[in-house]
Amino acid sequence: MIKDNLSSFIKDSNLDKLELLLNSPNIFNVLKIEHNEIRHSNFLAWLFDPKKGHNLGDKFLRWFLIDIFSDEKIKWADEFKVDSMNFSDLVVYREFINIDILLVTNSFVIAIENKMLSKEHDSQLGRYRDIISKLFPDRDQAFVFLTLHGDEAKEQSDKEIYVDYSYENICYMINSILDVYKTSLSEKTYAYIEDYYKTIRREVMQEGEEVRIAREIYNNHKEAIDFIIENKPDKLLKVMPIAVEAINNCGYIPETQNKGYARFLPKELDEIIPRSGYGGWKNQEAFLFEISMWSKNTVLKTVIGPGDNYNREVLRKALIKVPGALESKTKMWNTIHSIKKGINIQNEKYNDVDLLRTELCNFIKEQKTFIDKVTEEILKVKDEFKR
């Protein structure tokens, strides 16, 4: 039986497609730096600096600042001030007293701590705040915590200061640059930025065509592949169908899914939520309930996606009426509620699929009153949505 499975596996034409994609030239893969946090910081610093030879000027910097300044943690600026700012005096530092990226002008300083793969340690975020306060007491200051999925800082004092920012946001900006400024970039610069975008999608976010084909191959030849590698696939990928099944069992409708994120809507909202979230989820939903399974806790969130600003504001005003709302207001994925449950899917006990399905379903059912309240508030404003 295993011989037949192996024979079928090696004859699958998807293997050739995958090999071609994986072997396509990519400078980051060639140099083996796709998982090197320092190299990612170097590349982002290059994009931030208008004086570098990428021919983008300050476009990437401005888009980034629009996102950062739209967060209510920044009191001295907002997104509307960015267009009038002059960055001729900007200096971009790398590893400035261990701060990953530092953006310095005569009027403000922005410190960016990049934790793409590693974890926060030794109260470093607090130390960096103290350093910047002492060195630049006469300038406005902002602090950014850049992580794979926009995680919060550990310490409460840091949570109140650091703007949470994710590589999903970085991907969105870079993809927009590749689309909008393709004709104004040199062939070499475009190739570098495109390589970086593909590297983040594939190696960091675990998305993209290569990942899709790899998953399809695995689904079609599970027995053969398990036999070859004598290993299990990524746990997060394995639990996604279980999470979707739990959503179905609770009577809700699954929506756009990504690795580690199971999203859904009640039927009443599925019929009225605008699909105007361009630049966001695959199905362009303007709002979704989201179950995040990336950390030691499983978290139920209410999230407003990128897209039409009018619809986003209608949704935000409705959602903040529900108890537990966060004072968050960003241009991208705007998390309004966040409810944790102690379900760590990496725990070996959740190798029991039935147990995991039951606990996820129980978690969703426990939040029925909350979900109903959110649904009620959104239904009240359904006639205000711009289609």
SEDORO-122290 format. One line per field, with one value per residue (C-alpha): x, y, z; residue number from 1. Coordinates in nm, 2 decimals. Example, Ala and Ser with C-alpha at 12.3 -4.5 7.8 and 13.67 -1.06 7.14 Angstrom:
# SEDORO-122290
x 1.23 1.37
y -0.45 -0.11
z 0.78 0.71
nr 1 2
END
This chain:
# SEDORO-122290
x 0.00 0.27 0.46 0.15 0.11 0.48 0.44 0.14 0.32 0.63 0.40 0.21 0.28 0.23 0.58 0.73 0.53 0.64 1.01 1.00 0.86 1.11 1.40 1.31 1.59 1.54 1.83 1.71 1.68 2.02 2.19 2.00 1.88 1.51 1.49 1.75 1.58 1.87 1.86 1.49 1.55 1.83 1.59 1.31 1.55 1.66 1.30 1.23 1.53 1.43 1.79 1.86 1.87 1.54 1.37 1.07 1.16 0.96 0.66 0.71 0.80 0.48 0.25 0.41 0.36 0.00 -0.06 0.13 -0.01 -0.36 -0.32 -0.46 -0.15 0.02 -0.11 0.12 0.03 -0.24 -0.25 -0.37 -0.05 0.18 0.13 0.25 0.57 0.91 1.16 1.47 1.64 1.55 1.83 1.76 1.98 2.03 2.10 2.11 2.20 2.04 1.72 1.65 1.54 1.54 1.39 1.52 1.42 1.46 1.11 1.04 1.19 1.04 1.19 1.10 1.17 1.15 1.06 0.97 1.10 1.24 1.06 1.06 1.30 1.46 1.22 1.40 1.10 1.09 1.47 1.44 1.18 1.41 1.70 1.50 1.35 1.70 1.86 1.58 1.38 1.29 1.14 0.81 0.84 0.67 0.74 0.65 0.65 0.68 0.60 0.48 0.11 0.10 0.14 0.11 0.40 0.42 0.44 0.13 0.34 0.47 0.13 0.01 0.30 0.40 0.20 0.14 0.24 0.26 0.43 0.09 0.09 0.44 0.33 0.03 0.24 0.51 0.25 0.09 0.43 0.49 0.16 0.15 0.52 0.62 0.70 0.90 1.13 1.44 1.43 1.69 1.51 1.17 1.33 1.48 1.15 0.95 1.19 1.15 0.77 0.77 1.01 0.79 0.48 0.63 0.89 0.74 0.36 0.35 0.12 0.16 0.14 0.42 0.25 -0.09 0.06 0.25 -0.07 -0.25 0.02 0.01 -0.37 -0.34 -0.05 -0.07 0.03 0.33 0.46 0.41 0.60 0.89 0.94 0.82 0.70 0.38 0.29 0.26 0.02 -0.16 -0.24 -0.37 -0.61 -0.76 -1.02 -1.11 -1.16 -1.38 -1.58 -1.63 -1.76 -2.00 -2.12 -2.20 -2.42 -2.20 -2.07 -1.69 -1.54 -1.18 -0.93 -0.56 -0.31 -0.38 -0.69 -1.04 -1.30 -1.68 -2.00 -2.35 -2.60 -2.77 -2.44 -2.32 -2.61 -2.54 -2.17 -2.02 -1.76 -1.56 -1.24 -1.00 -0.64 -0.76 -0.91 -0.94 -1.32 -1.31 -1.52 -1.54 -1.58 -1.53 -1.52 -1.17 -1.03 -0.66 -0.46 -0.10 -0.02 -0.05 -0.41 -0.68 -0.83 -1.17 -1.16 -1.39 -1.19 -1.26 -1.07 -0.90 -1.11 -1.38 -1.32 -1.69 -1.80 -1.51 -1.62 -1.99 -1.87 -1.64 -1.91 -2.14 -1.88 -1.76 -2.11 -2.04 -1.87 -1.50 -1.42 -1.06 -0.97 -0.81 -0.84 -0.60 -0.61 -0.55 -0.70 -0.87 -0.92 -1.21 -1.26 -1.02 -1.13 -0.87 -0.93 -0.65 -0.64 -0.29 -0.32 0.05 -0.02 0.01 -0.33 -0.48 -0.35 -0.68 -0.89 -1.22 -1.10 -0.98 -1.30 -1.51 -1.31 -1.31 -1.68 -1.74 -1.53 -1.75 -2.07 -1.95 -1.93 -2.28 -2.41 -2.12 -2.15 -2.53 -2.47 -2.22 -2.46 -2.74 -2.54 -2.42 -2.78 -2.89 -2.66 -2.70 -2.89 -2.59 -2.34 -2.22 -2.24
y 0.00 0.25 0.17 0.26 0.59 0.68 0.60 0.82 1.10 1.11 1.12 1.43 1.72 1.96 1.86 2.00 2.33 2.35 2.28 2.56 2.81 2.72 2.73 3.07 3.32 3.51 3.70 3.65 3.27 3.25 3.43 3.22 3.53 3.49 3.40 3.65 3.93 4.17 4.14 4.22 4.53 4.63 4.61 4.79 5.07 5.10 5.14 5.40 5.62 5.86 5.92 5.56 5.46 5.28 5.57 5.56 5.88 5.90 5.70 5.39 5.61 5.82 5.52 5.37 5.70 5.73 5.39 5.47 5.82 5.69 5.50 5.68 5.61 5.89 6.21 6.47 6.38 6.21 6.06 6.39 6.57 6.33 6.49 6.83 6.69 6.74 6.46 6.63 6.61 6.25 6.02 5.64 5.45 5.08 4.92 5.26 5.15 4.81 4.98 4.80 5.10 5.46 5.74 6.08 6.43 6.77 6.75 6.39 6.04 5.70 5.39 5.05 4.73 4.44 4.10 3.90 3.57 3.63 3.72 4.04 4.00 4.17 4.47 4.60 4.80 5.00 5.05 5.19 5.43 5.56 5.59 5.79 6.02 6.10 6.15 6.34 6.52 6.81 6.61 6.43 6.05 5.74 5.37 5.08 4.71 4.53 4.16 3.89 3.93 4.26 4.12 4.35 4.42 4.22 4.50 4.72 5.04 4.94 4.84 5.20 5.35 5.11 5.10 4.73 4.68 4.35 4.21 4.17 4.56 4.55 4.30 4.52 4.83 4.65 4.49 4.84 4.98 4.70 4.77 5.16 5.24 4.95 5.18 5.43 5.17 5.04 4.67 4.58 4.77 4.62 4.27 4.33 4.46 4.18 3.92 4.06 4.05 3.69 3.60 3.75 3.58 3.24 3.21 3.43 3.45 3.10 3.22 3.25 3.01 2.79 2.73 2.66 2.40 2.24 2.21 2.06 1.80 1.71 1.67 1.44 1.23 1.25 0.88 0.90 1.23 1.13 0.81 1.00 1.26 1.07 1.40 1.59 1.90 2.24 2.22 2.54 2.41 2.09 2.26 2.50 2.25 2.16 2.53 2.58 2.27 2.41 2.73 2.54 2.33 2.65 2.77 3.04 3.09 3.05 3.34 3.42 3.19 3.22 3.00 3.04 3.26 3.12 3.38 3.38 3.58 3.50 3.45 3.78 3.97 3.76 3.90 4.27 4.32 4.52 4.34 4.66 4.56 4.61 4.54 4.32 3.97 3.76 3.79 4.16 4.15 4.48 4.31 3.96 3.77 3.63 3.33 3.37 3.06 3.19 3.24 3.03 3.15 3.13 3.47 3.58 3.92 4.16 4.30 4.57 4.51 4.76 4.93 5.20 5.45 5.54 5.18 5.13 5.43 5.31 4.97 5.12 5.34 5.04 4.81 5.05 5.04 4.68 4.64 4.56 4.77 4.88 5.24 5.13 5.32 5.22 5.22 4.85 4.56 4.74 4.50 4.64 4.35 4.08 3.78 3.52 3.15 2.92 2.69 2.65 2.44 2.35 2.15 1.77 1.70 1.88 1.61 1.46 1.62 1.56 1.73 2.04 2.06 2.04 2.31 2.55 2.50 2.55 2.87 3.01 2.90 3.08 3.40 3.37 3.67 3.88 3.77 3.84 4.19 4.27 4.14 4.35 4.67 4.62 4.54 4.87 5.05 4.82 5.09 5.33 5.11 5.25 4.97
z 0.00 0.09 -0.23 -0.43 -0.24 -0.30 -0.67 -0.70 -0.51 -0.74 -1.05 -0.93 -1.17 -0.88 -0.76 -1.07 -1.03 -0.67 -0.76 -1.03 -0.78 -0.51 -0.75 -0.90 -0.82 -0.50 -0.34 0.02 -0.03 -0.21 0.08 0.34 0.53 0.50 0.87 0.99 1.19 1.15 0.77 0.77 0.98 0.74 0.44 0.61 0.72 0.35 0.24 0.52 0.41 0.13 0.05 -0.05 -0.42 -0.44 -0.62 -0.39 -0.21 0.11 -0.01 0.20 0.50 0.46 0.43 0.74 0.94 0.83 0.99 1.30 1.35 1.31 1.64 1.94 2.14 1.94 2.09 1.91 1.55 1.34 0.99 0.83 0.92 0.73 0.39 0.52 0.68 0.53 0.58 0.43 0.77 0.84 0.96 0.98 1.23 1.27 1.61 1.78 2.14 2.05 1.91 1.58 1.37 1.48 1.27 1.38 1.26 1.41 1.55 1.63 1.70 1.62 1.77 1.61 1.79 1.54 1.69 1.38 1.52 1.86 2.18 2.40 2.69 2.99 2.99 2.68 2.56 2.88 2.86 2.51 2.61 2.89 2.65 2.39 2.66 2.79 2.45 2.28 2.56 2.33 2.05 2.01 2.05 1.92 1.98 1.76 1.84 1.51 1.53 1.30 1.39 1.57 1.92 2.23 2.45 2.78 3.03 3.08 3.08 2.74 2.61 2.67 2.47 2.20 1.88 1.78 1.41 1.21 0.91 0.76 0.74 0.59 0.33 0.24 0.19 -0.01 -0.24 -0.29 -0.38 -0.63 -0.79 -0.79 -0.86 -1.09 -1.38 -1.18 -1.02 -1.18 -1.29 -1.02 -0.74 -0.84 -0.83 -0.48 -0.34 -0.51 -0.37 -0.03 -0.06 -0.17 0.11 0.37 0.22 0.19 0.47 0.73 0.68 0.52 0.24 -0.14 -0.44 -0.32 0.01 -0.16 -0.39 -0.10 0.10 -0.20 -0.25 0.11 0.11 -0.20 -0.07 0.31 0.37 0.14 0.28 0.64 0.56 0.40 0.66 0.96 1.10 1.15 0.95 1.11 1.40 1.30 0.96 1.10 1.34 1.09 0.95 1.32 1.40 1.09 1.19 1.54 1.39 1.18 1.47 1.66 1.38 1.24 0.88 0.82 0.62 0.50 0.67 0.71 0.90 1.27 1.21 1.19 1.10 1.09 1.09 1.22 0.94 1.00 0.95 0.66 0.46 0.54 0.61 0.31 0.10 0.05 0.23 -0.06 0.05 0.33 0.36 0.05 0.04 0.12 0.43 0.61 0.95 1.10 1.43 1.44 1.64 1.67 1.77 1.75 2.12 2.43 2.45 2.19 2.14 2.01 1.85 1.67 1.38 1.12 0.80 0.57 0.31 0.28 0.56 0.58 0.64 0.89 1.09 1.09 1.22 1.48 1.63 1.65 1.81 2.08 2.23 2.32 2.67 2.66 2.35 2.30 2.22 1.89 1.56 1.28 0.90 0.88 1.09 1.38 1.67 1.89 2.13 2.25 2.47 2.58 2.65 2.79 2.49 2.37 2.06 2.07 2.39 2.32 2.47 2.17 1.94 2.04 1.76 1.94 2.25 2.06 1.85 2.17 2.36 2.06 2.02 2.40 2.38 2.10 2.28 2.60 2.41 2.25 2.46 2.34 1.98 1.99 2.13 1.86 1.60 1.75 1.74 1.38 1.26 1.40 1.16 0.85 0.65 0.70 0.51 0.17 -0.09
nr 1 2 3 4 5 6 7 8 9 10 11 12 13 14 15 16 17 18 19 20 21 22 23 24 25 26 27 28 29 30 31 32 33 34 35 36 37 38 39 40 41 42 43 44 45 46 47 48 49 50 51 52 53 54 55 56 57 58 59 60 61 62 63 64 65 66 67 68 69 70 71 72 73 74 75 76 77 78 79 80 81 82 83 84 85 86 87 88 89 90 91 92 93 94 95 96 97 98 99 100 101 102 103 104 105 106 107 108 109 110 111 112 113 114 115 116 117 118 119 120 121 122 123 124 125 126 127 128 129 130 131 132 133 134 135 136 137 138 139 140 141 142 143 144 145 146 147 148 149 150 151 152 153 154 155 156 157 158 159 160 161 162 163 164 165 166 167 168 169 170 171 172 173 174 175 176 177 178 179 180 181 182 183 184 185 186 187 188 189 190 191 192 193 194 195 196 197 198 199 200 201 202 203 204 205 206 207 208 209 210 211 212 213 214 215 216 217 218 219 220 221 222 223 224 225 226 227 228 229 230 231 232 233 234 235 236 237 238 239 240 241 242 243 244 245 246 247 248 249 250 251 252 253 254 255 256 257 258 259 260 261 262 263 264 265 266 267 268 269 270 271 272 273 274 275 276 277 278 279 280 281 282 283 284 285 286 287 288 289 290 291 292 293 294 295 296 297 298 299 300 301 302 303 304 305 306 307 308 309 310 311 312 313 314 315 316 317 318 319 320 321 322 323 324 325 326 327 328 329 330 331 332 333 334 335 336 337 338 339 340 341 342 343 344 345 346 347 348 349 350 351 352 353 354 355 356 357 358 359 360 361 362 363 364 365 366 367 368 369 370 371 372 373 374 375 376 377 378 379 380 381 382 383 384 385 386 387
END
